[in-house]
Amino acid sequence: MKALVLDAPQQIRVGDWPAPRCGPGDVILRPIAAGICAGDMQHYGGRNPYTKYPLVCGHEVCGTITEVGDAVSRFKRGDLVVIEPVVGCGHCYPCRHGKPNCCMNFCLIGLHRPGGYADLCVVPEANIHAVPAGLDPVTASFAEPLTIGIHACRRGEVAAGEYCLILGAGPIGLAILEVAKHRGARVVITDINLERLDFARELGAETLPADDKLLPTVLGQTRNEGADVVIEATGSPKAVESTIDLVAPGARVVIVGLVKKCTGVTLPGLDFTRKEVNLLGSRNSVNCFPEAIALLASGAVKYPRVATRIPMWDSVPTFARLHENPAALHKAVLIME
């Protein structure tokens, strides 16, 4: 079959790849829409130490089932579905405690298994979700990044009326914005990219530039207390370090952004006690797909409007463009003609 094959850092091509085989509990689907995320770009740029080449990426996938295994009972050929890409082992400590997103034998479709940048993709039945009638495939492909926003807001217990400060207005920051806004929070988002902030305002958020005035402005907007919850979605060590100053005493910090491996972050140790900070990590999602799909189907989430649709087999230059300038496109979604 045909696939986008990543042979080495910054070396991607349209080429042949072995067609998948369908196990008893699997389905094979034909991707229709597959988003490019920051993780895919890390593989392209050679910045993920766990990447093994050659590789077929793509985990933000919506497609049509073409084949079902003998043990599959909930789906049939022709069904439109989205992929939940994390495949937990079911046996390790986090899996036993309901956190397969932190599986010690972590497996991600699009990294450890071939992903959706291909003619066909094999997925366990447990890792697919039905797309309701009326929800188009490109919008449905946003379900996976939206689940990350849902999980982050659940981790931070974002509630109506709270001051929720989001650091980073990239695709994941926008997903968090949409979910926090839907929960009734006062959403304030910051970024160094003014174009991203322009779009965040269109989605209903207040915006602040990420500069040396950020802290005094936030304190001025919160009676000199700090935010009820700060959600970091940049992966910048400097942004992570700023969270403790920006959050109110007794409040919550959620770290979603991925700091580079072996990169340290320095936090003011005394403030953990003085402010009794709740510092929380947030990785992928757990049981968030039903809520994500419902939000997309209801039209409550607007940020899929950022999608730039690019034919799958014409997308090789897009990866080079995004590698040079990650802000060149708000969100690229590869589509099958």
Kinemage of the C-alpha trace (Angstrom):
@kinemage 1
@onewidth
@group {chain A} dominant
@subgroup {mainchain}
@vectorlist {calphas} color= white
{ca met a 1} P 0.000 0.000 0.000
{ca lys a 2} L 0.964 3.665 -0.252
{ca ala a 3} L 2.108 5.610 2.824
{ca leu a 4} L 4.018 8.690 3.957
{ca val a 5} L 7.248 7.021 5.057
{ca leu a 6} L 9.562 8.878 7.425
{ca asp a 7} L 12.960 7.291 6.716
{ca ala a 8} L 15.070 9.568 8.932
{ca pro a 9} L 14.883 13.053 10.415
{ca gln a 10} L 13.594 15.475 7.758
{ca gln a 11} L 13.384 12.682 5.184
{ca ile a 12} L 9.765 11.881 4.355
{ca arg a 13} L 8.453 10.451 1.102
{ca val a 14} L 5.420 8.873 -0.501
{ca gly a 15} L 6.330 5.216 -0.819
{ca asp a 16} L 5.337 1.591 -0.351
{ca trp a 17} L 4.618 0.103 3.060
{ca pro a 18} L 3.403 -3.399 3.988
{ca ala a 19} L -0.383 -3.614 4.128
{ca pro a 20} L -1.704 -4.316 7.644
{ca arg a 21} L -3.145 -7.650 8.705
{ca cys a 22} L -6.381 -7.750 10.667
{ca gly a 23} L -6.271 -9.744 13.910
{ca pro a 24} L -9.389 -11.209 15.541
{ca gly a 25} L -9.935 -8.142 17.747
{ca asp a 26} L -8.830 -5.549 15.200
{ca val a 27} L -10.359 -3.396 12.513
{ca ile a 28} L -8.680 -1.998 9.435
{ca leu a 29} L -9.720 1.472 8.409
{ca arg a 30} L -9.059 3.696 5.432
{ca pro a 31} L -8.036 7.154 6.740
{ca ile a 32} L -9.988 10.107 5.387
{ca ala a 33} L -8.515 12.892 7.556
{ca ala a 34} L -5.352 12.830 9.671
{ca gly a 35} L -4.021 15.820 11.575
{ca ile a 36} L -0.370 16.803 11.915
{ca cys a 37} L 0.466 17.446 15.547
{ca ala a 38} L 3.545 18.639 17.414
{ca gly a 39} L 4.412 15.022 18.190
{ca asp a 40} L 4.504 14.121 14.507
{ca met a 41} L 6.780 17.093 13.905
{ca gln a 42} L 9.097 15.906 16.684
{ca his a 43} L 9.510 12.616 14.806
{ca tyr a 44} L 10.088 14.529 11.568
{ca gly a 45} L 12.653 16.803 13.184
{ca gly a 46} L 14.464 14.012 15.020
{ca arg a 47} L 13.658 15.526 18.423
{ca asn a 48} L 11.969 12.479 19.965
{ca pro a 49} L 14.539 10.073 21.448
{ca tyr a 50} L 12.070 7.173 21.174
{ca thr a 51} L 11.515 7.453 17.415
{ca lys a 52} L 12.668 4.445 15.417
{ca tyr a 53} L 12.903 4.893 11.672
{ca pro a 54} L 11.414 4.112 9.200
{ca leu a 55} L 8.042 5.139 10.547
{ca val a 56} L 4.486 5.916 9.428
{ca cys a 57} L 3.126 8.663 11.681
{ca gly a 58} L -0.412 9.974 12.187
{ca his a 59} L -2.574 9.464 15.274
{ca glu a 60} L -5.268 12.157 14.892
{ca val a 61} L -7.235 10.015 12.478
{ca cys a 62} L -10.789 9.691 11.194
{ca gly a 63} L -11.560 6.998 8.647
{ca thr a 64} L -13.914 4.319 7.341
{ca ile a 65} L -13.687 0.682 8.415
{ca thr a 66} L -12.842 -1.635 5.538
{ca glu a 67} L -12.346 -4.917 7.438
{ca val a 68} L -13.253 -6.310 10.876
{ca gly a 69} L -11.730 -9.205 12.804
{ca asp a 70} L -13.721 -12.296 13.769
{ca ala a 71} L -14.018 -11.183 17.412
{ca val a 72} L -15.166 -7.627 16.633
{ca ser a 73} L -18.762 -7.070 17.760
{ca arg a 74} L -19.420 -3.298 17.962
{ca phe a 75} L -18.416 -2.177 14.480
{ca lys a 76} L -18.906 -3.167 10.871
{ca arg a 77} L -17.508 -2.318 7.472
{ca gly a 78} L -18.398 1.181 6.333
{ca asp a 79} L -18.575 2.689 9.833
{ca leu a 80} L -16.949 6.106 10.225
{ca val a 81} L -14.693 6.138 13.294
{ca val a 82} L -11.872 7.984 15.034
{ca ile a 83} L -8.779 6.427 16.569
{ca glu a 84} L -7.853 6.547 20.242
{ca pro a 85} L -4.103 6.120 19.711
{ca val a 86} L -2.806 4.995 23.126
{ca val a 87} L -2.794 1.215 23.506
{ca gly a 88} L -2.224 0.228 27.142
{ca cys a 89} L -0.852 -3.171 28.145
{ca gly a 90} L -3.552 -3.648 30.797
{ca his a 91} L -1.156 -5.225 33.305
{ca cys a 92} L 1.277 -2.601 34.666
{ca tyr a 93} L 0.677 -0.402 37.722
{ca pro a 94} L -0.927 2.582 35.916
{ca cys a 95} L -3.092 0.327 33.729
{ca arg a 96} L -4.302 -1.558 36.807
{ca his a 97} L -5.184 1.773 38.426
{ca gly a 98} L -7.175 3.184 35.531
{ca lys a 99} L -4.394 5.251 33.933
{ca pro a 100} L -3.487 3.487 30.668
{ca asn a 101} L -2.315 6.877 29.362
{ca cys a 102} L 0.717 6.385 31.631
{ca cys a 103} L 1.254 2.721 30.679
{ca met a 104} L 4.768 1.507 31.511
{ca asn a 105} L 4.714 -0.419 28.219
{ca phe a 106} L 3.336 2.616 26.410
{ca cys a 107} L 2.311 1.988 22.813
{ca leu a 108} L 1.153 4.771 20.492
{ca ile a 109} L -0.381 4.253 17.082
{ca gly a 110} L 1.687 6.436 14.783
{ca leu a 111} L 4.905 5.730 16.700
{ca his a 112} L 5.182 2.184 18.009
{ca arg a 113} L 2.639 0.988 15.438
{ca pro a 114} L 2.107 2.370 11.925
{ca gly a 115} L -0.298 5.293 11.947
{ca gly a 116} L -2.810 6.966 9.704
{ca tyr a 117} L -0.602 8.584 7.052
{ca ala a 118} L -1.308 5.617 4.795
{ca asp a 119} L -3.914 3.918 2.622
{ca leu a 120} L -4.858 1.624 5.519
{ca cys a 121} L -4.324 1.425 9.283
{ca val a 122} L -4.985 -1.419 11.734
{ca val a 123} L -6.413 -0.564 15.169
{ca pro a 124} L -7.746 -2.655 18.095
{ca glu a 125} L -11.541 -2.493 18.384
{ca ala a 126} L -11.178 -1.060 21.901
{ca asn a 127} L -9.354 1.944 20.423
{ca ile a 128} L -11.963 3.215 17.981
{ca his a 129} L -15.024 5.389 18.533
{ca ala a 130} L -18.023 5.889 16.281
{ca val a 131} L -18.518 9.246 14.573
{ca pro a 132} L -22.162 10.376 14.720
{ca ala a 133} L -24.086 11.232 11.575
{ca gly a 134} L -23.569 14.816 10.463
{ca leu a 135} L -20.033 15.183 11.839
{ca asp a 136} L -17.604 15.544 8.945
{ca pro a 137} L -14.306 13.593 8.994
{ca val a 138} L -12.003 16.639 9.156
{ca thr a 139} L -13.819 18.018 12.204
{ca ala a 140} L -13.954 14.523 13.736
{ca ser a 141} L -10.167 14.221 13.384
{ca phe a 142} L -9.908 16.950 16.032
{ca ala a 143} L -11.333 14.551 18.637
{ca glu a 144} L -7.893 13.323 19.716
{ca pro a 145} L -6.339 16.746 20.426
{ca leu a 146} L -9.604 17.829 22.043
{ca thr a 147} L -9.358 14.893 24.473
{ca ile a 148} L -6.011 16.289 25.633
{ca gly a 149} L -7.776 19.558 26.476
{ca ile a 150} L -10.553 17.699 28.282
{ca his a 151} L -8.099 15.630 30.311
{ca ala a 152} L -6.055 18.705 31.255
{ca cys a 153} L -9.180 20.513 32.454
{ca arg a 154} L -10.272 17.458 34.421
{ca arg a 155} L -6.847 17.234 36.030
{ca gly a 156} L -7.034 20.925 36.940
{ca glu a 157} L -10.698 20.683 38.015
{ca val a 158} L -11.472 23.798 35.979
{ca ala a 159} L -14.827 25.158 37.151
{ca ala a 160} L -17.292 27.877 36.202
{ca gly a 161} L -16.256 31.368 37.240
{ca glu a 162} L -12.611 30.489 37.796
{ca tyr a 163} L -9.711 32.430 36.290
{ca cys a 164} L -8.016 29.884 34.020
{ca leu a 165} L -4.683 30.980 32.562
{ca ile a 166} L -3.398 28.959 29.590
{ca leu a 167} L 0.235 29.306 28.557
{ca gly a 168} L 0.482 28.646 24.820
{ca ala a 169} L -2.061 29.214 22.041
{ca gly a 170} L -0.995 26.398 19.728
{ca pro a 171} L -3.423 23.601 18.754
{ca ile a 172} L -3.405 22.018 22.230
{ca gly a 173} L -3.710 25.389 23.966
{ca leu a 174} L -6.722 26.147 21.775
{ca ala a 175} L -8.272 22.794 22.656
{ca ile a 176} L -7.824 23.556 26.363
{ca leu a 177} L -9.284 27.017 25.763
{ca glu a 178} L -12.433 25.554 24.197
{ca val a 179} L -12.969 23.053 27.005
{ca ala a 180} L -12.317 25.550 29.814
{ca lys a 181} L -14.655 28.057 28.170
{ca his a 182} L -17.345 25.373 27.844
{ca arg a 183} L -16.962 24.721 31.578
{ca gly a 184} L -17.757 28.376 32.245
{ca ala a 185} L -14.292 29.547 33.291
{ca arg a 186} L -12.875 32.974 32.578
{ca val a 187} L -10.247 31.938 30.049
{ca val a 188} L -7.077 33.994 29.575
{ca ile a 189} L -4.453 32.706 27.144
{ca thr a 190} L -0.938 33.907 26.432
{ca asp a 191} L 1.580 33.325 23.650
{ca ile a 192} L 4.540 35.008 21.978
{ca asn a 193} L 2.805 34.651 18.584
{ca leu a 194} L 0.328 37.491 18.051
{ca glu a 195} L -1.459 35.729 15.161
{ca arg a 196} L -2.280 32.832 17.456
{ca leu a 197} L -3.638 35.278 20.016
{ca asp a 198} L -5.820 36.868 17.341
{ca phe a 199} L -7.498 33.531 16.678
{ca ala a 200} L -7.806 32.774 20.395
{ca arg a 201} L -9.793 36.001 20.754
{ca glu a 202} L -12.112 34.802 17.983
{ca leu a 203} L -12.758 31.730 20.131
{ca gly a 204} L -13.800 33.916 23.054
{ca ala a 205} L -10.678 34.059 25.195
{ca glu a 206} L -8.983 37.069 26.707
{ca thr a 207} L -5.407 37.298 25.468
{ca leu a 208} L -2.142 38.538 26.904
{ca pro a 209} L 1.259 38.639 25.222
{ca ala a 210} L 3.886 36.406 26.831
{ca asp a 211} L 6.255 39.154 27.926
{ca asp a 212} L 7.642 40.639 31.122
{ca lys a 213} L 4.278 42.306 31.838
{ca leu a 214} L 2.415 38.991 32.061
{ca leu a 215} L 2.824 38.415 35.807
{ca pro a 216} L 1.845 41.938 36.964
{ca thr a 217} L -1.103 41.915 34.563
{ca val a 218} L -2.388 38.575 35.851
{ca leu a 219} L -1.967 39.707 39.439
{ca gly a 220} L -3.798 42.926 38.609
{ca gln a 221} L -6.695 40.954 37.148
{ca thr a 222} L -6.945 38.640 40.165
{ca arg a 223} L -6.845 41.009 43.159
{ca asn a 224} L -3.110 40.321 43.466
{ca glu a 225} L -3.875 36.634 44.197
{ca gly a 226} L -2.982 34.749 41.011
{ca ala a 227} L -4.930 32.374 38.787
{ca asp a 228} L -7.239 29.639 40.092
{ca val a 229} L -5.610 27.280 37.629
{ca val a 230} L -2.617 27.661 35.304
{ca ile a 231} L -2.319 25.194 32.414
{ca glu a 232} L 1.057 25.101 30.673
{ca ala a 233} L 0.897 23.988 27.016
{ca thr a 234} L 4.164 25.141 25.469
{ca gly a 235} L 6.872 22.728 26.605
{ca ser a 236} L 9.123 25.699 27.336
{ca pro a 237} L 11.117 25.324 30.574
{ca lys a 238} L 10.796 29.080 31.130
{ca ala a 239} L 7.003 28.841 30.850
{ca val a 240} L 6.905 25.916 33.279
{ca glu a 241} L 9.026 27.849 35.747
{ca ser a 242} L 6.655 30.830 35.579
{ca thr a 243} L 3.609 28.819 36.659
{ca ile a 244} L 4.352 28.941 40.394
{ca asp a 245} L 4.402 32.747 40.416
{ca leu a 246} L 1.258 32.971 38.283
{ca val a 247} L -0.931 30.628 40.342
{ca ala a 248} L -2.822 31.580 43.506
{ca pro a 249} L -1.924 29.995 46.872
{ca gly a 250} L -3.707 26.680 47.289
{ca ala a 251} L -4.600 26.575 43.579
{ca arg a 252} L -3.618 24.249 40.722
{ca val a 253} L -0.919 24.057 38.065
{ca val a 254} L -1.291 21.558 35.189
{ca ile a 255} L 1.706 20.796 32.978
{ca val a 256} L 0.711 19.540 29.519
{ca gly a 257} L 3.631 20.724 27.367
{ca leu a 258} L 6.496 18.321 26.722
{ca val a 259} L 9.867 19.602 27.886
{ca lys a 260} L 12.789 18.093 25.977
{ca lys a 261} L 14.257 14.936 27.500
{ca cys a 262} L 17.065 15.577 30.022
{ca thr a 263} L 16.093 19.258 30.259
{ca gly a 264} L 15.709 20.439 33.831
{ca val a 265} L 13.177 22.895 35.202
{ca thr a 266} L 13.914 25.036 38.260
{ca leu a 267} L 10.989 25.848 40.552
{ca pro a 268} L 11.044 27.911 43.776
{ca gly a 269} L 11.047 25.165 46.381
{ca leu a 270} L 9.834 27.323 49.277
{ca asp a 271} L 6.677 28.239 47.377
{ca phe a 272} L 5.530 24.618 47.303
{ca thr a 273} L 5.074 24.932 51.040
{ca arg a 274} L 4.228 28.623 51.254
{ca lys a 275} L 1.589 28.448 48.534
{ca glu a 276} L 0.707 24.757 48.991
{ca val a 277} L 0.757 24.430 45.209
{ca asn a 278} L -1.010 21.502 43.562
{ca leu a 279} L 1.338 20.609 40.694
{ca leu a 280} L -0.197 18.124 38.253
{ca gly a 281} L 1.033 16.422 35.112
{ca ser a 282} L -1.366 15.689 32.261
{ca arg a 283} L -0.602 13.090 29.613
{ca asn a 284} L -2.850 12.242 26.666
{ca ser a 285} L -6.279 11.300 28.061
{ca val a 286} L -8.392 8.690 29.789
{ca asn a 287} L -12.066 8.098 28.881
{ca cys a 288} L -12.340 11.497 27.174
{ca phe a 289} L -13.313 10.535 23.631
{ca pro a 290} L -17.101 10.363 24.200
{ca glu a 291} L -17.093 13.927 25.588
{ca ala a 292} L -14.827 15.166 22.775
{ca ile a 293} L -17.003 13.691 20.050
{ca ala a 294} L -20.150 15.063 21.671
{ca leu a 295} L -18.650 18.561 21.877
{ca leu a 296} L -17.609 18.459 18.227
{ca ala a 297} L -20.988 17.119 17.089
{ca ser a 298} L -22.862 19.806 19.036
{ca gly a 299} L -20.908 22.595 17.376
{ca ala a 300} L -19.804 23.900 20.781
{ca val a 301} L -16.154 23.683 19.737
{ca lys a 302} L -15.073 26.122 17.043
{ca tyr a 303} L -11.331 25.604 16.800
{ca pro a 304} L -11.480 23.016 13.965
{ca arg a 305} L -11.971 26.103 11.798
{ca val a 306} L -8.173 26.499 11.962
{ca ala a 307} L -7.737 23.433 9.748
{ca thr a 308} L -5.809 23.795 6.527
{ca arg a 309} L -6.722 20.799 4.370
{ca ile a 310} L -3.830 19.305 2.407
{ca pro a 311} L -4.022 16.250 0.117
{ca met a 312} L -2.161 13.384 1.782
{ca trp a 313} L 0.100 12.568 -1.149
{ca asp a 314} L 0.987 16.235 -1.770
{ca ser a 315} L 1.960 16.932 1.848
{ca val a 316} L 5.737 16.287 1.822
{ca pro a 317} L 6.575 20.025 1.489
{ca thr a 318} L 4.187 20.810 4.368
{ca phe a 319} L 6.386 18.957 6.851
{ca ala a 320} L 9.445 20.924 5.753
{ca arg a 321} L 7.475 24.165 6.008
{ca leu a 322} L 6.265 23.416 9.535
{ca his a 323} L 9.741 22.308 10.571
{ca glu a 324} L 11.106 25.708 9.547
{ca asn a 325} L 8.204 27.639 11.066
{ca pro a 326} L 5.859 25.767 13.450
{ca ala a 327} L 3.442 28.724 13.344
{ca ala a 328} L 3.182 28.701 9.525
{ca leu a 329} L -0.190 26.936 9.823
{ca his a 330} L -2.544 26.883 12.808
{ca lys a 331} L -3.335 23.243 12.053
{ca ala a 332} L -2.656 21.035 9.022
{ca val a 333} L -5.010 18.140 8.320
{ca leu a 334} L -4.055 15.629 5.634
{ca ile a 335} L -6.982 14.367 3.604
{ca met a 336} L -7.516 11.537 1.171
{ca glu a 337} L -8.998 12.774 -2.088
